[in-house]
């Protein structure tokens, strides 16, 4: 890394690893007390850091990341790393902070105290009363009592240290989760410096909306805050009094539907491919499809109308849908389909909701514009390494396509290299890909459930996607796609368990073969509560199955098993519960996972 770099900003990563060790940084090399450091730069940075740290550095690492648990070294043992938090450190980590700081002092004392034995003996003598010492004429008896007293002190100190270490270990072993939205942290910082704008607010809302699928509690907590912020920046009177033009880029809060891309598909397809509806009605079964048809009939919507594109549906039916949904859908357990959503207008009539934007961006990250799924006949080490590099290059290209899609400038640009699609046009392309991806997930998930390819083990469920068994196997090499399939399976399995009164909701391990690298992408997913479960039912489920946790303990289990089993494992994702493992190592690794009892 360039020595002149003074600020390293980590967004969406870095909270759970010891950054100084991972980046191989020696803080003393960057201390502003170092005489080699230029006085000009020292003075320039001094005001910026003196309020936040006891020791000043010419390089700082800033972490904005919602993943938990924190690495406590970053929080409490360095002034070089600055962690931005939503308040949980001050409010929820009192015991961990006290235990960590005391352990640091104890470890430092162990390393630096060469006279520990003599001091312990002195303390042992002091703990004996004068009567005990004077009454003991025999030196052997006196020495014996001193030794016994010292042993008791050492034992108490050892027990105390063990108790402190258990507090820290329990914190790390509780599992991983996402506790807050990184984009909301960034927007809060921009608010502090007066850089609030509709564009920045929109980006923060899109980022937070991406958590709704897997971490709905985080989205539900932040949604009212963003709603109030929209009303503050864009008063309703301003939107009503101004006619929309080709340059209109306003942001509103309106009624939305928790259905997959309803405004860009048909009502029937949107119901069919919505994960929530799928899980509630069991649409992967024939009985589930019959329930869907019966539900549409009860709502007074014919199949012909339901299969019309949303754009061409009768306007009268569209206006009646909120009332129809609120009347009939709760009978099928589909509460919450109608809810508030955030919408961005692009010109005269075009609008996108934040949830639609999330689906489009995710699809651009999951799929490549020009990717080959060809399989090499023979794989040697050179070919495997080349394929891995090619795959990772595609992921990087996907990232920049997602970046371009968020560009709110002109939609396309012309250059000598050709036309580059950006902004809204690229989002529309992403919406088309999102529909294709969702159909692949539904088709694959339905096949796995129908063929009973998900093993119900003692501690978790296991699903392995292998060659010749899954038609779209190459798609699930991407961790985002594998996570989407795993989440779809969990949603459906959770509903089945809940309806059959299963006490313990099990986590899921899903593995997908990459035939081009001869490896498996393995991902562990925490158990999920059924969507829209009421608070009393959730509390009862927690009480009945106390061992159930919604935190992802696979992040800990994978790390420990990789170290103890000798399996070659790569963690090449923002998700620490996603690993890449050699094909030959998968079976013994899963066997050890089953027997370990770690999860």
BELFENTA-V691424 format. One record per residue. BURIAL is 1 if it has 24 or more other C-alpha atoms within 12 Angstrom, else 0. Layout:
burial:BURIAL
burial:BURIAL
This chain:
burial:0
burial:0
burial:0
burial:0
burial:0
burial:1
burial:0
burial:1
burial:0
burial:1
burial:1
burial:1
burial:1
burial:1
burial:1
burial:1
burial:1
burial:1
burial:1
burial:1
burial:0
burial:0
burial:0
burial:0
burial:0
burial:0
burial:1
burial:0
burial:0
burial:1
burial:1
burial:1
burial:0
burial:0
burial:0
burial:0
burial:0
burial:0
burial:0
burial:0
burial:0
burial:1
burial:0
burial:0
burial:1
burial:1
burial:0
burial:0
burial:1
burial:0
burial:0
burial:0
burial:0
burial:0
burial:1
burial:1
burial:1
burial:1
burial:1
burial:1
burial:1
burial:1
burial:1
burial:1
burial:1
burial:1
burial:1
burial:1
burial:1
burial:1
burial:1
burial:1
burial:1
burial:1
burial:1
burial:1
burial:1
burial:1
burial:1
burial:1
burial:1
burial:1
burial:1
burial:1
burial:1
burial:1
burial:0
burial:0
burial:1
burial:0
burial:0
burial:0
burial:0
burial:0
burial:0
burial:1
burial:1
burial:0
burial:1
burial:1
burial:1
burial:1
burial:1
burial:0
burial:0
burial:0
burial:0
burial:0
burial:0
burial:0
burial:0
burial:0
burial:0
burial:0
burial:0
burial:0
burial:0
burial:0
burial:0
burial:1
burial:1
burial:0
burial:0
burial:1
burial:1
burial:0
burial:0
burial:1
burial:0
burial:0
burial:0
burial:0
burial:0
burial:0
burial:0
burial:0
burial:0
burial:0
burial:0
burial:0
burial:0
burial:0
burial:0
burial:0
burial:1
burial:1
burial:1
burial:0
burial:1
burial:1
burial:0
burial:0
burial:1
burial:0
burial:0
burial:0
burial:0
burial:0
burial:0
burial:0
burial:0
burial:0
burial:0
burial:1
burial:1
burial:0
burial:1
burial:1
burial:0
burial:0
burial:1
burial:1
burial:1
burial:1
burial:1
burial:1
burial:1
burial:1
burial:1
burial:1
burial:1
burial:1
burial:1
burial:1
burial:1
burial:1
burial:1
burial:1
burial:0
burial:0
burial:0
burial:0
burial:0
burial:0
burial:0
burial:0
burial:0
burial:1
burial:1
burial:1
burial:1
burial:1
burial:1
burial:1
burial:1
burial:1
burial:1
burial:1
burial:1
burial:1
burial:1
burial:1
burial:1
burial:1
burial:1
burial:1
burial:1
burial:1
burial:1
burial:1
burial:0
burial:1
burial:1
burial:0
burial:0
burial:1
burial:1
burial:0
burial:1
burial:1
burial:0
burial:0
burial:1
burial:1
burial:0
burial:0
burial:0
burial:0
burial:0
burial:0
burial:0
burial:0
burial:0
burial:0
burial:0
burial:0
burial:0
burial:0
burial:1
burial:1
burial:1
burial:1
burial:1
burial:0
burial:0
burial:1
burial:1
burial:1
burial:1
burial:1
burial:1
burial:1
burial:1
burial:1
burial:1
burial:1
burial:1
burial:1
burial:1
burial:1
burial:1
burial:1
burial:1
burial:1
burial:1
burial:1
burial:1
burial:1
burial:1
burial:1
burial:1
burial:1
burial:1
burial:1
burial:1
burial:0
burial:0
burial:0
burial:1
burial:0
burial:1
burial:1
burial:1
burial:0
burial:1
burial:1
burial:0
burial:0
burial:1
burial:0
burial:1
burial:0
burial:0
burial:0
burial:1
burial:1
burial:1
burial:1
burial:0
burial:0
burial:0
burial:0
burial:1
burial:0
burial:0
burial:0
burial:0
burial:1
burial:0
burial:0
burial:1
burial:1
burial:0
burial:1
burial:1
burial:0
burial:0
burial:1
burial:1
burial:0
burial:0
burial:1
burial:1
burial:1
burial:1
burial:1
burial:1
burial:0
burial:0
burial:0
burial:1
burial:1
burial:1
burial:1
burial:1
burial:1
burial:0
burial:0
burial:0
burial:0
burial:1
burial:1
burial:1
burial:1
burial:1
burial:1
burial:1
burial:1
burial:1
burial:1
burial:1
burial:1
burial:1
burial:1
burial:1
burial:1
burial:1
burial:1
burial:0
burial:0
burial:0
burial:0
burial:0
burial:0
burial:0
burial:0
burial:0
burial:0
burial:0
burial:0
burial:0
burial:0
burial:0
burial:0
burial:0
burial:0
burial:1
burial:1
burial:0
burial:0
burial:1
burial:0
burial:0
burial:1
burial:1
burial:0
burial:0
burial:1
burial:0
burial:1
burial:1
burial:1
burial:1
burial:1
burial:1
burial:1
burial:1
burial:1
burial:0
burial:0
burial:0
burial:0
burial:0
burial:0
burial:0
burial:0
burial:0
burial:0
burial:0
burial:0
burial:1
burial:1
burial:1
burial:1
burial:1
burial:1
burial:1
burial:1
burial:1
burial:1
burial:1
burial:1
burial:1
burial:1
burial:1
burial:1
burial:1
burial:1
burial:1
burial:1
burial:1
burial:1
burial:1
burial:1
burial:1
burial:1
burial:1
burial:1
burial:1
burial:0
burial:0
burial:0
burial:0
burial:1
burial:0
burial:0
burial:0
burial:0
burial:1
burial:1
burial:1
burial:1
burial:1
burial:1
burial:1
burial:1
burial:0
burial:0
burial:0
burial:1
burial:0
burial:1
burial:1
burial:1
burial:1
burial:1
burial:1
burial:1
burial:1
burial:1
burial:1
burial:1
burial:1
burial:1
burial:1
burial:1
burial:1
burial:1
burial:1
burial:1
burial:1
burial:1
burial:1
burial:1
burial:1
burial:1
burial:1
burial:1
burial:0
burial:0
burial:0
burial:0
burial:1
burial:1
burial:1
burial:1
burial:1
burial:1
burial:1
burial:1
burial:1
burial:1
burial:1
burial:1
burial:1
burial:1
burial:1
burial:1
burial:1
burial:1
burial:1
burial:1
burial:1
burial:1
burial:1
burial:1
burial:1
burial:1
burial:1
burial:1
burial:1
burial:1
burial:1
burial:0
burial:0
burial:0
burial:0
burial:1
burial:0
burial:0
burial:1
burial:0
burial:0
burial:0
burial:0
burial:0
burial:0
burial:1
burial:1
burial:1
burial:1
burial:1
burial:1
burial:1
burial:1
burial:1
burial:1
burial:1
burial:1
burial:1
burial:1
burial:1
burial:0
burial:0
burial:0
burial:0
burial:1
burial:1
burial:1
burial:0
burial:0
burial:0
burial:0
burial:1
burial:1
burial:1
burial:1
burial:1
burial:1
burial:1
burial:1
burial:1
burial:1
burial:0
burial:1
burial:1
burial:0
burial:0
burial:1
burial:1
burial:0
burial:1
burial:1
burial:1
burial:0
burial:0
burial:0
burial:0
burial:1
